[in-house]
Amino acid sequence: MRTLLTILAAGSLVAHNTEDTSNLLQHVKFQSSNFENILTWDSRLESSADTVYSVQYKTYGEGEWLVKEGCQQITRKSCNLTMETGNLTEFYYAQVTAIDGEGQSATKMTDRFNSLQHTIIKPPDVTCIPKVRSIQMIVHPTYTPIHAKNGHRLTLEDIFQDLFYRLELHINDTYQMVNKW
């Protein structure tokens, strides 16, 4: 009977510790816009200020996790993995390990990520130059962090050959002009 009580008490303690760490790390995911790939995560509200995070990543199909330099034992809840996940044809995973001040830890992994499939395309920068009877609009190319083989940075137009923008001009909410290119 004494052995049974000891096992139940130990099991209860283990279950309690597991419950404590399950919220230590939540919502580990990539957020990508214009091919800038940022790993983000949340933690429980009551997590202590001395909780630190470490990031690893790997290419889909590879067995070994690689350490992301600059994202080890950090307190912020994001890590820029743009350079490590820049190959548009590859799929990637990342994982975060959190360790709080009491020594409790948790590790969570992202879903499979591909920047070509998962990036959000943001609107380009547009400069408006008013003239006497017209307005000149200049759509600036949107550069990405991806480099061509010759070392030059690629624009969204380089990556998506069929990309076009729809430009709308509203004057006093009554008149609109639409252009596509």
C-alpha positions as CSV (number, residue, x, y, z in Angstrom):
1,M,0.0,0.0,0.0
2,R,2.9,2.4,0.9
3,T,4.5,1.6,-2.5
4,L,1.2,2.4,-4.3
5,L,0.9,5.8,-2.5
6,T,4.5,6.6,-3.4
7,I,3.9,5.8,-7.1
8,L,0.7,7.9,-7.1
9,A,2.4,10.8,-5.4
10,A,5.4,10.7,-7.9
11,G,3.0,10.3,-10.8
12,S,1.0,13.3,-9.6
13,L,4.2,15.4,-9.3
14,V,5.3,14.4,-12.9
15,A,1.9,15.3,-14.3
16,H,2.0,18.6,-12.5
17,N,5.5,19.4,-13.9
18,T,4.4,18.4,-17.4
19,E,1.4,20.7,-17.1
20,D,3.6,23.6,-16.0
21,T,5.9,23.4,-19.1
22,S,3.2,22.8,-21.7
23,N,2.4,26.6,-21.7
24,L,6.1,27.6,-21.4
25,L,6.2,27.8,-25.2
26,Q,3.3,28.3,-27.6
27,H,2.5,29.2,-31.2
28,V,6.0,28.5,-32.7
29,K,5.7,29.6,-36.3
30,F,7.3,31.3,-39.3
31,Q,6.0,34.8,-40.3
32,S,7.2,35.7,-43.8
33,S,6.7,38.8,-45.8
34,N,8.6,39.6,-49.0
35,F,10.8,36.6,-48.3
36,E,12.0,37.9,-44.9
37,N,11.4,34.8,-42.7
38,I,11.0,35.5,-39.0
39,L,10.5,32.8,-36.5
40,T,8.1,33.9,-33.7
41,W,6.6,32.3,-30.6
42,D,4.6,33.1,-27.4
43,S,5.0,32.0,-23.8
44,R,2.6,31.7,-20.9
45,L,1.6,34.9,-19.3
46,E,3.1,34.1,-15.9
47,S,6.5,33.1,-17.5
48,S,9.4,34.7,-15.6
49,A,11.6,37.4,-17.0
50,D,14.5,35.1,-16.8
51,T,13.1,32.6,-19.4
52,V,15.6,32.2,-22.2
53,Y,15.1,30.8,-25.7
54,S,17.3,28.9,-28.1
55,V,16.6,28.3,-31.8
56,Q,17.6,25.5,-34.2
57,Y,16.6,24.9,-37.8
58,K,17.0,22.2,-40.4
59,T,16.3,21.5,-44.1
60,Y,13.4,19.1,-44.6
61,G,14.9,15.6,-45.0
62,E,18.1,16.4,-43.1
63,G,18.6,14.7,-39.7
64,E,20.8,17.2,-38.0
65,W,19.5,20.4,-36.3
66,L,21.7,23.4,-36.8
67,V,22.2,26.1,-34.2
68,K,21.1,29.6,-35.2
69,E,23.9,31.9,-34.1
70,G,22.6,35.0,-32.4
71,C,19.5,33.3,-31.3
72,Q,20.8,31.2,-28.3
73,Q,19.9,32.0,-24.7
74,I,17.9,35.1,-25.9
75,T,15.0,36.7,-24.1
76,R,13.1,38.1,-27.1
77,K,10.4,36.0,-28.7
78,S,11.6,36.1,-32.4
79,C,14.5,35.2,-34.5
80,N,15.4,36.1,-38.1
81,L,16.0,33.0,-40.1
82,T,15.9,34.7,-43.5
83,M,19.5,33.8,-44.6
84,E,19.1,30.2,-43.3
85,T,15.8,29.6,-45.1
86,G,16.4,31.5,-48.3
87,N,16.4,28.7,-50.9
88,L,13.1,29.0,-52.6
89,T,12.9,25.3,-53.5
90,E,13.7,23.9,-50.1
91,F,11.4,23.2,-47.1
92,Y,12.5,23.9,-43.6
93,Y,11.7,23.3,-39.9
94,A,12.7,25.3,-36.9
95,Q,12.4,24.6,-33.2
96,V,12.6,26.7,-30.1
97,T,13.7,25.5,-26.6
98,A,12.6,27.6,-23.6
99,I,14.2,27.3,-20.2
100,D,12.7,29.2,-17.3
101,G,14.4,30.4,-14.1
102,E,13.3,27.2,-12.3
103,G,15.0,25.0,-14.8
104,Q,11.8,23.8,-16.5
105,S,12.1,23.5,-20.2
106,A,10.0,22.9,-23.3
107,T,10.8,22.5,-27.0
108,K,8.3,23.1,-29.9
109,M,8.8,22.7,-33.6
110,T,7.2,24.6,-36.5
111,D,5.2,23.1,-39.3
112,R,7.1,22.6,-42.5
113,F,7.9,25.9,-44.1
114,N,8.7,27.1,-47.6
115,S,9.2,30.8,-48.2
116,L,7.9,30.7,-51.8
117,Q,4.6,29.1,-50.7
118,H,4.2,30.9,-47.4
119,T,5.5,34.5,-47.8
120,I,3.0,37.3,-47.9
121,I,3.6,39.9,-50.7
122,K,3.3,43.4,-49.4
123,P,2.3,46.4,-51.5
124,P,5.2,48.2,-53.3
125,D,6.3,51.7,-52.4
126,V,4.7,54.3,-54.7
127,T,5.8,57.9,-55.2
128,C,3.1,60.4,-56.4
129,I,4.4,63.5,-58.2
130,P,1.6,66.0,-58.9
131,K,1.7,67.9,-62.2
132,V,-0.5,70.6,-63.6
133,R,-3.0,68.3,-65.3
134,S,-1.8,64.9,-64.2
135,I,-0.2,62.9,-61.5
136,Q,2.9,60.8,-62.2
137,M,3.0,57.6,-60.1
138,I,6.3,55.7,-59.8
139,V,6.1,52.1,-58.5
140,H,9.4,51.3,-56.9
141,P,10.7,47.7,-57.3
142,T,10.4,45.7,-54.0
143,Y,13.7,44.2,-53.2
144,T,13.9,40.9,-51.3
145,P,16.8,39.5,-49.1
146,I,17.3,36.8,-51.8
147,H,20.5,37.2,-53.9
148,A,21.0,36.0,-57.5
149,K,24.0,34.0,-58.5
150,N,25.8,37.2,-59.5
151,G,25.3,38.6,-56.0
152,H,22.6,41.2,-56.9
153,R,19.4,41.3,-54.7
154,L,16.3,40.0,-56.4
155,T,13.1,42.0,-56.6
156,L,9.6,40.5,-56.3
157,E,9.3,41.0,-60.1
158,D,12.4,38.9,-60.7
159,I,10.9,36.1,-58.6
160,F,7.4,36.3,-59.9
161,Q,7.6,37.0,-63.6
162,D,3.8,37.4,-64.0
163,L,3.4,39.8,-61.0
164,F,1.3,42.8,-61.6
165,Y,0.0,45.6,-59.4
166,R,-3.4,47.2,-59.5
167,L,-3.2,51.0,-58.8
168,E,-6.3,52.9,-57.8
169,L,-6.4,56.6,-57.3
170,H,-9.4,58.0,-55.4
171,I,-10.0,61.8,-55.4
172,N,-12.4,62.9,-52.6
173,D,-13.9,59.4,-52.6
174,T,-15.8,60.2,-55.8
175,Y,-13.5,59.5,-58.7
176,Q,-11.2,56.6,-59.3
177,M,-8.8,55.7,-61.9
178,V,-7.5,52.1,-62.3
179,N,-4.3,51.0,-63.9
180,K,-2.7,47.5,-64.1
181,W,0.9,46.7,-64.9
